[in-house]
């Protein structure tokens, strides 16, 4: 958990939601009223965001007391209680929506990730996330992938070089793209892994002849071509498959022998887990 990332996110999200005050709570609840609430699970899946909820409650009111019953990564079902929070009722309600928004989305991502991880059991293939994330929530969404037992790809444009089709086309071909990259790394002194995307076996052959990469992304390959590509690479480079991969066919892709499969849908089109924060009588 990186508080240098989380704290500004929480502060900005609360500012967006609360503005100059939660006037409904201020109007209806007498100041100093003590309350208790629990997080009720209303869906089946993998829980994620408990530690984030702790930070949100603490930011809103450090006197709120959180009692956790289920940790991040726990399998949950309808009726489960994940935690109880107790303290100033106005503070609990101020934090409620941000806690739920984050935990519902994170839990949805963790659930989808775990579903795919389970499908890949018995293979050597791991599932990767992508940069197809919600602006401002990338850290949380990639955190949720890890909770679901998936693997994070690069976080952004700055921590890895990924030469994609547009880079290849703009630079005048695969060899130029790789050679330009090596020159850039030498000039800047940056120590970054290099991955390159290929669209067909001909491009793969060009990469193999040029070398000087760490990983090869095999994009939109059919099963026969993917198996052939893995055989051509012969374990010299880390392999990754992407494009056209769904829940229904991901096991077939894994059976082709790739090291990783990247799935943008982990973060860009998941169903949030149904969670609710309910008041409990003291």
Secondary structure, DSSP 8 states (H G I E B T S, - for coil): --HHHHHHHHHHHHHHHHTT--HHHHHHS-TT-EEEEEEEE-S-EE---HHHHHHHHHHH-TT-EEEESS-TT-EE-TT-EEEEEEEEHHHHHHHHHHHHHHHHHHHHHHHHHHHHHHHTTTSS-EEE--S---TT-HHHHHHHHHHTT-B---SSTTS-EEE-HHHHHHHTSHHHHHHHHHHHHHHHT----EEEEESSHHHHHHHHHH---SEEEEES--HHHHHHHHHHHTTSSEEEEESS--TTTHHHHHTTT-SEEE-THHHHS-----EEEEEE--
